[in-house]
Amino acid sequence: QVQLVESGGGLVEAGGSLTLSCTLSGYSLDYYAIGWFRQAPGKGREVVSCISSSGRTYFAESVKDRSTISRDLDKNTVYLKMTSLKPEDTAIYYCNADPLIGRTSCLEGISGWGPGTQVTVSS
């Protein structure tokens, strides 16, 4: 059974940075893609960034110039670093197991979600 746990959220001022972590249990990142999605208050869930089992990455337009995604295979953990944070980045950030990554998209997978971590950016 896939288990995901996010960490690293918090309160940060606009212009600051955060690194979120997503640790996968039960399966190896050698075989699983991971996606980061977020849901702001009153809005639907949207993709932020994804990384495939081979290391191929996808970024949403809204974050691509100020985000990096990386993996530590020994720790079975994916990291999402976001810089130049804006108030509109405020959301609960979730990691998702095995999303469908295309050349221009990343869609939610059905293998599981973490409980989420809150990111709040103050203006």
Disulfide bonds with the S-S distance in Angstrom:
Cys22-Cys95 2.17
Cys50-Cys106 1.90
